[in-house]
Amino acid sequence: MKFCSIIIKINLFLSVLASLFLSFVIQAQPKIESATFSPYSRFGVGTIEPSGYAPITAMGGSCTAYQNDTLIPLFINTGNPASYSTNRLTTMEFGMHGSSTNFISDSGNVKKHTASFNYLSLAFPIRKNMGAAFGLQPFSSVGYNSTTYTNVDSVGQVKNSYQGKGGINQVFLGFAIRPFDKCWQKFYSKKHKTLLDSGYHKTIKRNRFFRRALSTLSLGTNLNFLYGTIDYYSYIYFPYSYGTVFNTEQYTETVVHDIYYQGGAQMAFDIDSIGHYNLKNNLKIILGYSISLPKKLDAISQTTAYNFSSQSNNVIQPFDTFSYKTSVKGSIYIPLMQSVGLGFKSGDKVTVLLDGGYQQWSKFLGFGGDNQHMRDLYKASIGIQYLPKRAAIGDWAYFKKINYRIGARYNTGNIVLNGKSLSNYAFSAGLGLPAGGGRFRLFAMANISAEYGVMGTSQYNLIQEKYFKFTIGLTFNDRWFIKSKYD
């Protein structure tokens, strides 16, 4: 039975690797379908996708101070790689998301719907104070289709159409370590006992606090390989009476492939470590910091421009290419992004997370060196998780084991159009539904999150987005790679 269990785990592990590789191959093709319809995805590298999975999304995206320091289930927090060192079990997560967006403008409303694969990750402990993770998730998405009309003297009404699709994905490999994990154990040495017997209580108290806090310090990093293709199309249609030979299309394909670095740190300490409060609720404070370093991403661009004739069935027939530039090397500058987090935990019952972040998008440079109306972004979020009773038994026990989550977030936006910043706010909620398992068996949880938000404004000749997003994810925990003390 033990041998069969090992074979099953090996097969499952290989299946995860195969799935990651297959997803990488499929999504690395030149054409990547988009997971968004936002017209604002035209700017920058598209709409930046949140790094949090379903549990974190339900808590407003607050993840900088989120770590696995209680009993199962354990989750993967890619938003701060320092959290990997607290994963004591092998954890696998995957999920998908969908959205329904109402685009509101002076000319009317349009509704769009989309759904796509979102993430696939695996995290596992290396030693008691070390952990690692790897996986696949989106970095940004581009997907828009807009049309404008211009009256040109002696020509008439000219139609301009703009389209974009694609995005950037990332394969990541992360590692975290608690370098001073044994610092707290050394506190109880003969030297400190001698100080205690001598009456140096304040010295002992101060040393105890700093040693315990230092022993929880975790440092982590993610090595991200970014890859993907972004396609931009622009069409000019002249009036039919003026002839179709002047209709033009310009198509630009930009391929991105480079390494991107992310780092993080976390530290936690109990309230009673400050002053012998002996709280029954075991209140803990967690501090977190995450940073994504600025980077010039290597990119290759190809641009083609030609005249075309438009048939009655809207089929475009190219007939004269007047510009062609291929394999033009350049770069896209991704700016500094960082966030700080503060977490409060009362045992495994209540978790409160607060996040604040800053992203220096005013320094962004596109492939051609254009800033594209970008500005610095500031963000804040709050998330709360409540677990009534983990080990509940009897009537209604299942509902007491559910993780209930709510959250809210706000950011100032990183785009300025017509003198107006496009801010974004959202409210979220979700559930963590236990799906079986126990102390010595595979533990699974289904995570569901829903988010309602508003971005931009319908004034100033702009478009407002009112969206509803949902994420469905599955989390599995098991004892992989852990050597048994007794056979």
C-alpha positions in Angstrom: 0.0 0.0 0.0 2.9 2.4 0.8 4.6 1.6 -2.5 1.3 2.3 -4.4 0.9 5.6 -2.6 4.4 6.6 -3.6 3.7 5.7 -7.2 0.5 7.7 -7.2 2.2 10.8 -5.8 5.0 10.5 -8.3 2.5 10.2 -11.2 0.6 13.2 -9.9 3.8 15.2 -9.6 4.8 14.3 -13.1 1.2 15.2 -14.3 1.6 18.7 -12.8 5.0 19.2 -14.6 3.5 17.9 -17.8 0.5 20.3 -17.4 2.8 23.2 -16.8 4.9 22.4 -19.8 1.8 21.9 -22.1 0.4 25.2 -20.9 3.7 26.9 -21.6 3.9 25.5 -25.1 0.3 26.3 -26.0 0.4 29.8 -24.6 3.8 30.6 -26.1 2.5 30.4 -29.6 2.5 33.7 -31.6 -1.2 34.3 -31.1 -2.5 34.5 -27.5 -6.2 35.1 -27.0 -7.0 37.8 -24.5 -8.8 37.5 -21.2 -10.0 41.1 -21.2 -12.1 43.5 -23.4 -11.0 46.7 -21.7 -10.1 49.6 -24.0 -7.6 50.7 -21.4 -5.6 47.6 -22.0 -4.1 49.5 -25.0 -1.8 51.3 -22.6 1.4 50.0 -21.0 1.7 46.2 -21.5 -2.0 45.7 -20.9 -4.1 45.2 -17.9 -1.9 43.9 -15.1 -3.3 40.7 -13.7 -3.5 40.3 -9.9 -1.0 37.9 -8.4 -3.4 36.5 -5.8 -5.3 33.3 -6.2 -8.9 32.7 -5.2 -8.5 32.9 -1.4 -6.5 36.1 -1.7 -8.8 37.6 -4.4 -11.7 37.2 -2.0 -9.8 39.3 0.6 -9.4 42.3 -1.7 -6.0 41.1 -3.0 -4.3 41.6 0.4 -1.4 39.2 0.4 1.9 41.0 1.4 1.5 39.8 5.1 -0.3 36.6 4.3 1.4 33.4 5.3 0.7 29.8 6.3 1.4 29.7 10.1 -1.6 27.7 11.2 -2.9 24.2 10.5 -4.1 23.0 7.1 -5.3 24.0 4.6 -2.1 25.7 3.3 -2.2 28.1 0.4 0.3 29.4 -2.1 0.9 33.2 -1.9 2.8 34.2 -5.0 2.3 37.9 -4.1 5.0 37.6 -1.5 7.5 34.8 -2.1 8.7 35.0 1.5 5.6 33.0 2.4 6.9 29.8 0.8 9.1 29.0 3.9 6.0 28.4 6.0 4.5 25.7 3.8 4.9 22.5 5.8 3.0 20.4 3.3 3.1 20.0 -0.5 0.4 22.3 -1.9 -1.0 22.4 -5.4 -3.4 25.1 -6.6 -5.1 25.7 -9.9 -8.1 27.8 -11.0 -9.9 29.8 -13.6 -11.7 33.1 -13.7 -14.4 34.8 -15.6 -15.8 38.3 -15.9 -18.9 40.2 -17.1 -18.2 43.9 -17.8 -20.6 46.7 -18.7 -18.8 49.4 -20.7 -20.6 52.8 -20.2 -20.1 55.8 -22.4 -22.0 58.8 -23.7 -23.0 56.8 -26.8 -24.5 53.9 -24.9 -23.6 50.7 -23.0 -22.0 47.5 -24.2 -21.7 44.2 -22.2 -18.8 41.7 -22.7 -18.1 38.3 -21.1 -14.9 36.3 -20.9 -13.5 33.3 -19.1 -10.0 31.8 -19.1 -7.5 29.6 -17.3 -5.9 31.6 -14.5 -3.2 29.8 -12.6 -1.5 26.5 -11.9 1.1 26.2 -9.1 2.9 23.8 -6.8 4.7 24.6 -3.5 6.6 22.3 -1.2 8.8 22.3 1.8 12.6 21.6 1.4 13.5 21.7 5.0 11.8 22.9 8.2 12.8 26.5 7.4 12.9 26.4 3.6 10.2 26.2 0.9 9.9 26.5 -2.9 7.2 27.0 -5.5 6.8 27.0 -9.2 3.9 27.6 -11.6 2.2 29.4 -14.4 0.0 32.5 -14.3 -0.8 35.6 -16.4 1.2 38.8 -16.0 -0.9 41.1 -18.3 -3.8 40.9 -20.8 -4.6 43.0 -23.9 -7.9 42.9 -25.6 -9.9 45.8 -27.1 -11.8 46.8 -30.2 -12.8 50.5 -30.6 -14.1 52.6 -33.5 -14.0 56.4 -34.1 -15.3 58.5 -37.0 -13.6 61.7 -38.4 -15.0 64.1 -40.9 -12.2 65.1 -43.4 -12.7 68.1 -45.8 -13.4 67.1 -49.4 -13.3 63.4 -48.4 -16.2 62.8 -46.1 -16.5 60.6 -43.0 -13.4 58.4 -42.4 -13.7 55.4 -40.1 -10.8 54.5 -37.8 -10.8 51.1 -36.1 -8.4 49.9 -33.4 -7.9 46.4 -32.1 -5.5 44.6 -29.8 -5.1 41.2 -28.4 -2.6 39.0 -26.6 -0.7 39.5 -23.4 2.2 38.4 -21.3 2.4 35.2 -19.2 4.9 34.2 -16.6 6.4 30.9 -15.5 7.9 31.4 -12.0 10.3 29.5 -9.8 10.4 30.7 -6.1 12.4 30.0 -3.0 12.2 31.2 0.6 14.2 30.6 3.8 14.0 31.6 7.4 17.8 32.0 8.1 17.5 32.6 11.8 14.9 29.8 12.5 16.9 28.4 15.4 17.6 31.7 17.0 14.7 31.3 19.4 15.9 27.9 20.6 19.3 29.3 21.6 17.6 31.8 23.9 17.2 29.2 26.5 20.9 28.7 27.1 22.7 28.6 30.5 23.9 32.2 30.0 20.4 33.5 29.8 19.3 31.4 32.7 22.1 32.9 34.7 20.9 36.4 33.8 17.3 35.5 34.8 18.5 34.1 38.1 20.5 37.4 38.6 17.3 39.5 38.2 18.0 40.9 34.7 14.4 40.5 33.8 14.2 43.5 31.4 17.3 42.3 29.5 15.8 38.8 29.2 12.4 40.2 28.1 14.0 42.4 25.4 16.2 39.6 24.2 13.3 37.2 24.1 11.2 39.6 22.0 14.0 40.3 19.4 15.1 36.6 19.2 11.6 35.3 18.7 10.8 38.0 16.0 14.1 37.3 14.3 13.5 33.6 14.2 10.3 34.2 12.1 12.1 36.4 9.6 11.5 34.9 6.1 13.2 36.0 2.9 12.1 34.9 -0.5 12.4 35.5 -4.2 10.6 34.7 -7.5 12.5 34.2 -10.7 9.8 34.9 -13.4 10.2 34.1 -17.1 7.9 36.5 -19.0 6.8 35.5 -22.5 4.0 36.4 -24.8 2.9 38.3 -27.9 0.9 41.5 -28.1 -0.8 42.4 -31.4 -2.0 45.9 -32.3 -4.2 46.6 -35.4 -5.3 49.9 -36.8 -7.6 50.4 -39.8 -8.6 53.4 -41.8 -11.7 53.1 -44.0 -12.4 55.8 -46.6 -15.9 56.4 -47.9 -16.9 53.9 -50.5 -17.7 56.6 -53.0 -14.1 57.8 -52.7 -12.8 54.4 -53.7 -11.3 51.6 -51.6 -7.7 51.9 -52.7 -6.9 54.3 -49.9 -8.0 52.0 -47.1 -5.0 51.1 -45.0 -4.1 48.7 -42.2 -1.1 48.7 -39.9 -0.3 45.6 -37.9 2.3 45.5 -35.2 3.4 42.3 -33.4 5.5 42.6 -30.3 7.1 39.4 -28.8 8.3 39.7 -25.2 10.7 37.2 -23.6 12.9 38.0 -20.5 13.6 37.3 -16.9 11.8 39.4 -14.2 12.7 39.4 -10.5 10.5 39.7 -7.4 11.5 39.6 -3.7 9.8 39.7 -0.4 10.2 39.5 3.4 7.9 38.6 6.3 8.2 38.7 10.1 5.7 37.7 12.7 5.5 37.8 16.5 3.0 37.1 19.2 1.5 39.9 21.3 2.5 38.1 24.5 6.1 38.1 23.4 6.1 41.9 24.1 4.8 41.7 27.6 3.6 38.5 29.2 -0.1 39.2 28.4 -0.9 35.5 28.1 -3.8 36.1 25.7 -6.0 33.1 25.2 -6.7 34.0 21.6 -3.0 33.8 20.7 -3.0 37.1 18.8 -0.2 37.4 16.3 1.1 40.4 14.2 2.6 39.8 10.8 4.7 42.3 8.8 5.3 41.9 5.1 7.2 43.6 2.3 7.3 42.8 -1.4 9.2 44.3 -4.3 9.4 43.8 -8.0 12.5 45.3 -9.4 12.4 47.6 -12.5 13.4 45.8 -15.6 14.0 46.4 -19.3 12.3 43.5 -21.0 13.8 42.3 -24.3 11.3 42.5 -27.1 11.2 42.0 -30.9 8.7 43.9 -33.0 7.4 43.4 -36.6 5.3 46.1 -38.3 3.4 45.7 -41.6 1.3 48.4 -43.4 -0.6 48.0 -46.6 -3.6 49.2 -48.6 -6.6 46.9 -48.9 -10.0 46.8 -50.5 -13.0 45.9 -48.4 -15.5 43.6 -50.0 -19.3 43.7 -49.4 -19.0 40.8 -47.0 -16.4 42.7 -45.0 -13.5 40.5 -46.2 -10.2 42.5 -46.4 -8.2 41.9 -49.6 -4.6 43.3 -49.3 -3.1 44.5 -52.5 -0.2 46.8 -51.8 2.3 46.6 -49.0 4.0 50.0 -48.5 5.9 49.4 -45.3 7.4 46.3 -43.7 9.8 46.2 -40.7 10.7 42.8 -39.3 12.8 41.6 -36.3 13.3 45.0 -34.8 14.9 44.6 -31.4 14.0 46.8 -28.5 12.8 46.8 -24.9 9.8 47.6 -22.7 10.7 49.2 -19.4 8.6 47.8 -16.5 8.9 50.1 -13.5 9.4 49.5 -9.8 6.5 48.0 -7.8 6.4 47.5 -4.1 4.0 46.9 -1.3 3.9 46.7 2.5 1.5 44.6 4.5 0.2 44.3 8.1 -1.6 41.2 9.3 -3.4 40.3 12.5 -4.3 36.7 13.4 -6.3 35.4 16.4 -5.4 31.8 16.4 -6.8 30.2 13.2 -10.2 31.8 13.7 -9.8 35.4 12.5 -7.3 36.9 10.0 -7.2 40.6 9.1 -4.9 41.8 6.3 -4.0 45.4 5.4 -2.0 46.2 2.2 -0.6 49.4 0.8 1.4 49.7 -2.5 3.2 52.0 -4.9 4.0 51.4 -8.6 6.2 53.9 -10.5 4.4 53.8 -13.8 5.4 57.3 -14.6 8.8 55.7 -15.5 7.2 53.2 -17.9 8.5 53.2 -21.5 6.9 51.2 -24.3 8.7 49.6 -27.2 9.1 52.9 -29.0 10.1 54.8 -25.9 6.6 56.3 -25.3 5.3 56.8 -21.8 1.7 56.3 -23.1 0.0 58.7 -20.6 1.1 56.6 -17.6 1.3 57.9 -14.0 2.4 56.5 -10.6 -0.2 54.2 -9.0 -1.0 54.0 -5.3 -3.2 51.3 -3.9 -4.7 50.0 -0.6 -6.7 47.0 0.4 -8.2 45.2 3.3 -9.2 41.6 3.8 -10.8 39.5 6.5 -11.1 35.8 6.9 -13.3 34.1 9.5 -13.3 30.3 10.4 -15.9 29.5 13.0 -14.5 26.2 14.2 -11.9 24.1 12.3 -12.6 20.8 14.2 -16.3 21.2 14.5 -18.4 18.0 14.9 -22.1 17.3 15.1 -25.0 19.2 13.5 -24.1 22.0 11.0 -20.4 21.1 11.5 -19.6 21.5 7.9 -20.7 25.2 7.8 -18.5 25.9 10.8 -15.5 24.6 8.9 -16.0 26.9 6.0 -13.6 29.8 5.5 -15.7 33.0 5.1 -13.8 35.9 3.4 -14.5 39.5 2.5 -12.4 42.4 1.2 -12.1 45.7 -0.5 -9.5 47.5 -2.5 -8.8 50.9 -4.2 -6.1 52.2 -6.5 -5.6 55.6 -8.1 -5.0 54.1 -11.5 -1.9 54.3 -13.7 -3.5 56.0 -16.8 -4.4 59.6 -17.3 -6.7 60.5 -20.3 -8.2 63.9 -21.0 -6.7 65.1 -17.7 -8.6 62.5 -15.7 -7.0 59.7 -13.7 -8.8 56.3 -14.1 -9.1 55.1 -10.5 -10.5 51.7 -9.6 -12.3 50.4 -6.5 -13.8 47.0 -5.8 -15.5 44.9 -3.1 -15.1 41.1 -2.9 -16.3 38.1 -1.0 -15.6 34.4 -1.1 -15.8 31.0 0.6 -13.3 28.2 1.2 -15.3 24.9 1.1 -13.6 21.9 2.6 -13.6 19.0 0.2 -12.4 16.1 2.3 -9.2 14.9 3.8 -7.8 14.6 7.3 -4.6 14.7 9.3 -2.9 11.8 7.4 -4.8 12.1 4.1 -5.0 14.4 1.2 -6.7 17.6 2.2 -8.6 19.5 -0.5 -10.5 22.8 -0.5 -12.6 24.5 -3.2 -12.2 28.3 -3.1 -14.8 30.6 -4.7 -14.4 34.4 -4.9 -16.6 37.1 -6.4 -15.6 40.7 -7.0 -17.7 43.8 -8.1 -15.8 46.9 -9.1 -15.8 50.2 -11.0 -13.0 51.6 -13.1 -12.8 55.0 -14.8 -15.7 57.4 -15.6 -18.2 57.9 -18.4 -17.5 61.7 -18.3 -14.9 63.6 -20.2 -15.5 61.5 -23.3 -14.2 58.4 -21.5 -15.5 54.9 -20.8 -16.5 53.6 -17.4 -16.2 49.9 -16.6 -18.5 48.2 -14.1 -17.4 44.6 -13.8 -18.2 41.4 -11.9 -15.4 38.9 -11.7 -15.4 35.4 -10.2 -12.6 33.0 -9.6 -12.9 29.3 -8.9 -9.8 27.5 -7.5 -8.9 24.1 -6.0 -6.3 23.6 -3.3 -4.7 20.3 -2.4 -2.4 19.5 0.5 -0.5 16.3 1.1 2.7 15.0 2.7 5.1 14.8 -0.3 8.9 14.9 0.0 8.6 14.5 3.8 10.8 11.7 5.2 8.9 9.6 7.9 10.7 9.2 11.2 9.1 5.8 11.7 8.2 3.4 9.0 
